[in-house]
Amino acid sequence: MKLLWTLASASLVLAACGEEQKPYQPPTPKTPASTLFQSERQALDKAKGVEQTTEEHARMLEQKSREQ
């Protein structure tokens, strides 16, 4: 019985001394978010403009083919 109490108290002491690890948090970027992907955003905006022009041209060709 004495051995059981010794083991139980030893396990409680060891459990209380355990260090809780905090979850990993990546470091925050030092560059502002507005300039982070600026070149990619510009390319995307340009692509959207090209898409809009292409759609307008396709509509114009469709209207011409209907008129003839």
OpenMM code with the backbone's topology and positions (N, CA, C; nanometers):
from openmm import Vec3, app, unit

residues = "MET LYS LEU LEU TRP THR LEU ALA SER ALA SER LEU VAL LEU ALA ALA CYS GLY GLU GLU GLN LYS PRO TYR GLN PRO PRO THR PRO LYS THR PRO ALA SER THR LEU PHE GLN SER GLU ARG GLN ALA LEU ASP LYS ALA LYS GLY VAL GLU GLN THR THR GLU GLU HIS ALA ARG MET LEU GLU GLN LYS SER ARG GLU GLN".split()
positions = [
    Vec3(0.0828, -0.1197, 0.0000),
    Vec3(0.0000, 0.0000, 0.0000),
    Vec3(0.0870, 0.1258, 0.0000),
    Vec3(0.1967, 0.1173, 0.0753),
    Vec3(0.2868, 0.2309, 0.0835),
    Vec3(0.3493, 0.2583, -0.0546),
    Vec3(0.3768, 0.1528, -0.1293),
    Vec3(0.4337, 0.1672, -0.2630),
    Vec3(0.3351, 0.2368, -0.3567),
    Vec3(0.2076, 0.2037, -0.3427),
    Vec3(0.1042, 0.2659, -0.4257),
    Vec3(0.0969, 0.4158, -0.3993),
    Vec3(0.0997, 0.4570, -0.2742),
    Vec3(0.0951, 0.5987, -0.2400),
    Vec3(0.2210, 0.6716, -0.2886),
    Vec3(0.3329, 0.6061, -0.2814),
    Vec3(0.4584, 0.6666, -0.3268),
    Vec3(0.4540, 0.6891, -0.4779),
    Vec3(0.4085, 0.5881, -0.5514),
    Vec3(0.3985, 0.6002, -0.6963),
    Vec3(0.2958, 0.7057, -0.7366),
    Vec3(0.1840, 0.7093, -0.6667),
    Vec3(0.0804, 0.8069, -0.6972),
    Vec3(0.1294, 0.9493, -0.6715),
    Vec3(0.1957, 0.9709, -0.5596),
    Vec3(0.2447, 1.1058, -0.5287),
    Vec3(0.3584, 1.1449, -0.6229),
    Vec3(0.4412, 1.0513, -0.6618),
    Vec3(0.5501, 1.0809, -0.7559),
    Vec3(0.4928, 1.1183, -0.8926),
    Vec3(0.3908, 1.0485, -0.9358),
    Vec3(0.3314, 1.0801, -1.0662),
    Vec3(0.2615, 1.2158, -1.0632),
    Vec3(0.1997, 1.2511, -0.9512),
    Vec3(0.1378, 1.3832, -0.9392),
    Vec3(0.2422, 1.4942, -0.9428),
    Vec3(0.3541, 1.4740, -0.8766),
    Vec3(0.4606, 1.5736, -0.8752),
    Vec3(0.5166, 1.5922, -1.0162),
    Vec3(0.5393, 1.4810, -1.0856),
    Vec3(0.5930, 1.4890, -1.2213),
    Vec3(0.4928, 1.5536, -1.3175),
    Vec3(0.3666, 1.5248, -1.3003),
    Vec3(0.2648, 1.5839, -1.3872),
    Vec3(0.2523, 1.7342, -1.3622),
    Vec3(0.2672, 1.7761, -1.2391),
    Vec3(0.2563, 1.9180, -1.2052),
    Vec3(0.3775, 1.9957, -1.2555),
    Vec3(0.4911, 1.9312, -1.2672),
    Vec3(0.6126, 1.9995, -1.3116),
    Vec3(0.6240, 2.0067, -1.4638),
    Vec3(0.5381, 1.9369, -1.5349),
    Vec3(0.5459, 1.9372, -1.6804),
    Vec3(0.5179, 2.0743, -1.7377),
    Vec3(0.5937, 2.1119, -1.8399),
    Vec3(0.5769, 2.2428, -1.9017),
    Vec3(0.4812, 2.2316, -2.0199),
    Vec3(0.3828, 2.3171, -2.0211),
    Vec3(0.2848, 2.3171, -2.1300),
    Vec3(0.3432, 2.3916, -2.2486),
    Vec3(0.3412, 2.3279, -2.3661),
    Vec3(0.3957, 2.3920, -2.4855),
    Vec3(0.2869, 2.4721, -2.5557),
    Vec3(0.3240, 2.5891, -2.5982),
    Vec3(0.2302, 2.6749, -2.6689),
    Vec3(0.2324, 2.6382, -2.8164),
    Vec3(0.1192, 2.6533, -2.8865),
    Vec3(0.1171, 2.6210, -3.0291),
    Vec3(0.2060, 2.7165, -3.1084),
    Vec3(0.2606, 2.6657, -3.2182),
    Vec3(0.3502, 2.7456, -3.3024),
    Vec3(0.2724, 2.8560, -3.3722),
    Vec3(0.3257, 2.9758, -3.3671),
    Vec3(0.2685, 3.0885, -3.4395),
    Vec3(0.3755, 3.1425, -3.5326),
    Vec3(0.3467, 3.1471, -3.6632),
    Vec3(0.4472, 3.1980, -3.7562),
    Vec3(0.4757, 3.3456, -3.7305),
    Vec3(0.5950, 3.3894, -3.7620),
    Vec3(0.6272, 3.5308, -3.7394),
    Vec3(0.5458, 3.6204, -3.8321),
    Vec3(0.5147, 3.7375, -3.7835),
    Vec3(0.4365, 3.8316, -3.8640),
    Vec3(0.5277, 3.8950, -3.9680),
    Vec3(0.4770, 3.9151, -4.0890),
    Vec3(0.5608, 3.9756, -4.1930),
    Vec3(0.5932, 4.1210, -4.1610),
    Vec3(0.7128, 4.1624, -4.2000),
    Vec3(0.7556, 4.2986, -4.1706),
    Vec3(0.7155, 4.3961, -4.2796),
    Vec3(0.6770, 4.3439, -4.3961),
    Vec3(0.6343, 4.4322, -4.5047),
    Vec3(0.4854, 4.4589, -4.4908),
    Vec3(0.4402, 4.5779, -4.5262),
    Vec3(0.2968, 4.6061, -4.5178),
    Vec3(0.2198, 4.5206, -4.6177),
    Vec3(0.0987, 4.4882, -4.5827),
    Vec3(0.0160, 4.4000, -4.6652),
    Vec3(-0.0159, 4.4624, -4.8003),
    Vec3(-0.0190, 4.5932, -4.8087),
    Vec3(-0.0551, 4.6583, -4.9347),
    Vec3(0.0508, 4.6382, -5.0426),
    Vec3(0.1763, 4.6210, -5.0048),
    Vec3(0.2824, 4.6028, -5.1036),
    Vec3(0.3269, 4.4579, -5.1167),
    Vec3(0.2663, 4.3707, -5.0436),
    Vec3(0.3122, 4.2323, -5.0399),
    Vec3(0.2978, 4.1635, -5.1748),
    Vec3(0.1817, 4.1711, -5.2357),
    Vec3(0.1581, 4.1063, -5.3635),
    Vec3(0.1145, 4.2095, -5.4679),
    Vec3(0.1766, 4.3237, -5.4657),
    Vec3(0.1343, 4.4332, -5.5523),
    Vec3(0.1505, 4.3976, -5.7002),
    Vec3(0.2603, 4.3358, -5.7375),
    Vec3(0.2799, 4.3034, -5.8796),
    Vec3(0.1781, 4.1997, -5.9268),
    Vec3(0.1453, 4.1040, -5.8413),
    Vec3(0.0455, 4.0040, -5.8779),
    Vec3(-0.0929, 4.0670, -5.8922),
    Vec3(-0.1231, 4.1598, -5.8042),
    Vec3(-0.2535, 4.2283, -5.8122),
    Vec3(-0.2640, 4.3117, -5.9391),
    Vec3(-0.1547, 4.3771, -5.9757),
    Vec3(-0.1555, 4.4564, -6.0986),
    Vec3(-0.1761, 4.3671, -6.2202),
    Vec3(-0.1102, 4.2525, -6.2225),
    Vec3(-0.1267, 4.1592, -6.3343),
    Vec3(-0.2700, 4.1084, -6.3413),
    Vec3(-0.3305, 4.0825, -6.2271),
    Vec3(-0.4689, 4.0354, -6.2232),
    Vec3(-0.5641, 4.1428, -6.2739),
    Vec3(-0.5427, 4.2666, -6.2324),
    Vec3(-0.6273, 4.3773, -6.2799),
    Vec3(-0.6137, 4.3950, -6.4314),
    Vec3(-0.4925, 4.3809, -6.4811),
    Vec3(-0.4709, 4.3929, -6.6247),
    Vec3(-0.5424, 4.2805, -6.6991),
    Vec3(-0.5362, 4.1599, -6.6444),
    Vec3(-0.6036, 4.0454, -6.7070),
    Vec3(-0.7551, 4.0655, -6.7074),
    Vec3(-0.8082, 4.1227, -6.6004),
    Vec3(-0.9520, 4.1501, -6.5965),
    Vec3(-0.9907, 4.2518, -6.7033),
    Vec3(-0.9056, 4.3502, -6.7259),
    Vec3(-0.9316, 4.4496, -6.8292),
    Vec3(-0.9292, 4.3873, -6.9679),
    Vec3(-0.8352, 4.2966, -6.9913),
    Vec3(-0.8277, 4.2271, -7.1201),
    Vec3(-0.9517, 4.1410, -7.1404),
    Vec3(-0.9958, 4.0748, -7.0357),
    Vec3(-1.1159, 3.9914, -7.0443),
    Vec3(-1.2382, 4.0766, -7.0813),
    Vec3(-1.2491, 4.1904, -7.0192),
    Vec3(-1.3623, 4.2794, -7.0463),
    Vec3(-1.3597, 4.3269, -7.1918),
    Vec3(-1.2426, 4.3626, -7.2411),
    Vec3(-1.2288, 4.4065, -7.3802),
    Vec3(-1.2653, 4.2935, -7.4763),
    Vec3(-1.2209, 4.1734, -7.4458),
    Vec3(-1.2506, 4.0576, -7.5301),
    Vec3(-1.4004, 4.0296, -7.5337),
    Vec3(-1.4656, 4.0397, -7.4204),
    Vec3(-1.6108, 4.0167, -7.4160),
    Vec3(-1.6859, 4.1225, -7.4960),
    Vec3(-1.6426, 4.2472, -7.4855),
    Vec3(-1.7070, 4.3546, -7.5620),
    Vec3(-1.6896, 4.3309, -7.7127),
    Vec3(-1.5715, 4.2902, -7.7520),
    Vec3(-1.5449, 4.2631, -7.8931),
    Vec3(-1.6309, 4.1460, -7.9425),
    Vec3(-1.6435, 4.0426, -7.8608),
    Vec3(-1.7253, 3.9273, -7.8986),
    Vec3(-1.8718, 3.9680, -7.9133),
    Vec3(-1.9211, 4.0516, -7.8229),
    Vec3(-2.0595, 4.0998, -7.8340),
    Vec3(-2.0792, 4.1822, -7.9605),
    Vec3(-1.9814, 4.2657, -7.9929),
    Vec3(-1.9907, 4.3486, -8.1116),
    Vec3(-1.9928, 4.2621, -8.2383),
    Vec3(-1.9098, 4.1591, -8.2435),
    Vec3(-1.9087, 4.0683, -8.3587),
    Vec3(-2.0397, 3.9913, -8.3696),
    Vec3(-2.0956, 3.9535, -8.2567),
    Vec3(-2.2226, 3.8805, -8.2555),
    Vec3(-2.3353, 3.9695, -8.3091),
    Vec3(-2.3359, 4.0953, -8.2689),
    Vec3(-2.4390, 4.1875, -8.3179),
    Vec3(-2.4258, 4.2107, -8.4682),
    Vec3(-2.3034, 4.2200, -8.5182),
    Vec3(-2.2827, 4.2392, -8.6615),
    Vec3(-2.3305, 4.1175, -8.7409),
    Vec3(-2.3062, 3.9992, -8.6852),
    Vec3(-2.3479, 3.8776, -8.7567),
    Vec3(-2.5023, 3.8647, -8.7554),
    Vec3(-2.5677, 3.9157, -8.6540),
    Vec3(-2.7142, 3.9115, -8.6483),
    Vec3(-2.7757, 4.0105, -8.7479),
    Vec3(-2.7081, 4.1240, -8.7648),
    Vec3(-2.7593, 4.2269, -8.8547),
    Vec3(-2.7486, 4.1844, -9.0007),
    Vec3(-2.6583, 4.1000, -9.0338),
    Vec3(-2.6390, 4.0598, -9.1736),
    Vec3(-2.7262, 3.9466, -9.2115),
] * unit.nanometer
topology = app.Topology()
chain = topology.addChain("A")
for resn in residues:
    res = topology.addResidue(resn, chain)
    for name in ("N", "CA", "C"):
        topology.addAtom(name, app.Element.getBySymbol(name[0]), res)
